[in-house]
Amino acid sequence: VRYRDLGVRFRNFGWEGDMVYAQPRDVGFPPLSAHLKRAGVSVIVFQFGRAEALAGQGTLTDFAAAYQKLLDDCLRQTPRVVLVTPVPFEKGAGMLPDLAARNAGLSENADAIRNLAQRRGLPLVDLFGELGGIAHRGPRLTDDGLQITEHGQALVARAFARQLGFGDL
């Protein structure tokens, strides 16, 4: 998406299945850091932690180390990086699993992301904290516990705008 009057262009370089541990690409696609360099990005926004939390607790040290490495690689492209904590999981409707049970592990990942942002002096958008964290009981963000609905996306957008200093939407 390009905003001509602002001279700003947004592109999503994330692929489904990307994790801090690896960002696999199909044959012919460069690794993420090379892709970012080739595109000449000036700001990178990272949101990791949900897929990693589905792997279960006990991987926090690996998560933080892999995130550090990814940041090291990408900070060579631009020093303007924003870290984002993940959106809480919810209980799925009907026969779907209760992913909210994974929020304890997600909370650990969110803490690691907050610590990385603080240590590196990077801006942080704390969606996990703002949207209720482990005890999320606010408006539904998903229908299935995982995929964010249109209404959930609006709540996320408001949090981004407010936390990055653009005011309320």
C-alpha positions in Angstrom: 0.0 0.0 0.0 1.3 3.4 -0.9 0.3 6.7 0.7 1.3 9.2 -2.0 0.7 12.3 0.1 3.0 11.0 2.8 5.6 9.4 0.6 5.2 6.2 2.6 4.9 2.6 1.3 4.0 -0.4 3.4 4.9 -4.0 2.4 4.4 -7.2 4.2 7.5 -9.5 3.9 6.2 -12.1 6.3 5.2 -15.5 5.2 2.8 -17.8 7.0 4.9 -20.1 9.1 7.7 -17.6 9.8 9.1 -17.9 13.2 12.1 -16.2 14.9 14.0 -19.5 14.5 13.6 -19.6 10.7 11.9 -17.8 7.8 11.7 -20.5 5.1 11.3 -19.3 1.6 10.5 -21.1 -1.7 13.2 -21.7 -4.2 14.1 -18.5 -5.9 13.2 -16.2 -3.0 16.0 -14.7 -1.1 16.3 -15.0 2.7 14.4 -12.4 4.7 17.4 -10.2 5.4 18.4 -10.1 1.7 14.9 -9.5 0.7 14.7 -6.5 3.0 18.0 -5.1 1.8 17.0 -5.5 -1.9 13.7 -3.7 -1.2 15.5 -0.8 0.6 13.4 -0.9 3.7 13.7 2.0 6.1 11.5 0.7 9.0 10.9 -2.9 10.0 8.0 -4.0 12.3 8.4 -7.5 13.8 5.7 -9.5 15.5 6.7 -12.9 16.6 5.8 -15.2 19.5 2.4 -16.8 18.7 3.6 -19.7 16.6 6.5 -20.2 18.9 4.1 -20.4 21.9 2.2 -23.1 20.2 5.3 -25.3 20.5 4.8 -25.2 24.3 6.7 -23.7 27.2 10.3 -24.3 28.0 11.7 -22.8 24.8 12.1 -19.2 26.1 15.9 -19.2 26.0 15.9 -20.4 22.4 13.2 -17.9 21.5 15.2 -14.9 22.9 18.4 -16.1 21.3 16.8 -16.5 17.9 15.1 -13.1 18.2 18.5 -11.5 19.1 20.1 -13.1 16.0 17.3 -12.0 13.7 17.5 -8.5 15.1 21.3 -8.5 14.6 20.8 -9.5 10.9 18.0 -7.0 10.2 19.5 -4.0 12.1 22.3 -4.0 9.5 19.6 -2.9 7.1 18.1 -0.2 9.2 18.3 0.9 12.8 14.5 1.7 12.7 12.9 -1.4 14.1 9.7 -1.7 16.0 9.0 -4.8 18.1 5.4 -6.0 18.7 4.2 -8.4 21.3 1.7 -11.0 20.1 -2.1 -10.9 20.4 -3.5 -13.2 23.1 -5.0 -16.5 22.1 -8.7 -17.2 22.9 -10.9 -20.1 23.4 -12.2 -21.3 20.1 -16.0 -21.7 19.6 -17.7 -25.1 19.6 -15.4 -28.1 19.2 -12.3 -25.9 18.5 -9.5 -26.2 21.1 -9.0 -23.7 23.9 -5.9 -21.9 22.7 -6.2 -19.5 25.7 -4.4 -22.2 27.7 -1.3 -21.3 25.7 -1.3 -17.7 26.9 1.1 -18.6 29.8 3.8 -19.5 27.2 2.8 -16.5 25.1 3.2 -14.3 28.2 6.8 -15.5 28.6 7.5 -14.6 24.9 5.9 -11.2 25.4 8.1 -10.6 28.4 11.2 -11.6 26.3 10.1 -9.2 23.5 9.6 -6.4 26.0 13.1 -7.0 27.4 14.7 -7.1 24.0 13.0 -3.8 23.1 14.2 -2.2 26.4 17.8 -3.5 26.1 18.1 -2.4 22.5 16.2 0.9 22.9 13.6 -0.1 20.3 10.0 1.1 20.2 7.5 -1.5 21.4 3.9 -2.0 20.7 2.6 -4.2 23.5 -0.5 -5.8 22.1 -0.4 -8.7 24.6 -0.6 -6.4 27.5 -3.1 -4.0 26.0 -5.5 -6.7 24.9 -5.6 -8.4 28.3 -2.7 -10.9 28.2 -3.2 -14.1 30.1 -6.5 -13.0 31.5 -7.9 -11.7 28.2 -11.6 -11.2 28.7 -12.3 -8.1 26.6 -14.1 -8.1 23.3 -13.5 -11.2 21.1 -10.5 -10.8 18.8 -11.0 -14.1 17.0 -13.7 -16.6 16.0 -11.5 -19.6 16.3 -9.0 -18.6 19.1 -6.2 -17.9 16.6 -7.1 -15.9 13.4 -7.9 -12.2 14.2 -11.3 -11.0 12.9 -12.0 -7.7 11.3 -13.1 -6.3 14.6 -9.9 -7.7 16.3 -7.8 -6.0 13.6 -9.5 -2.7 14.3 -8.6 -3.1 18.0 -5.0 -3.9 17.0 -4.8 -0.9 14.7 -6.0 1.4 17.5 -3.4 0.0 19.9 -0.6 0.5 17.3 -1.7 4.1 16.6 -2.0 5.0 20.3 1.3 3.3 21.4 3.3 4.8 18.5 2.1 8.3 19.4 -0.5 8.8 16.6 -3.4 9.2 19.0 -6.7 7.4 19.1 -8.4 6.3 15.9 
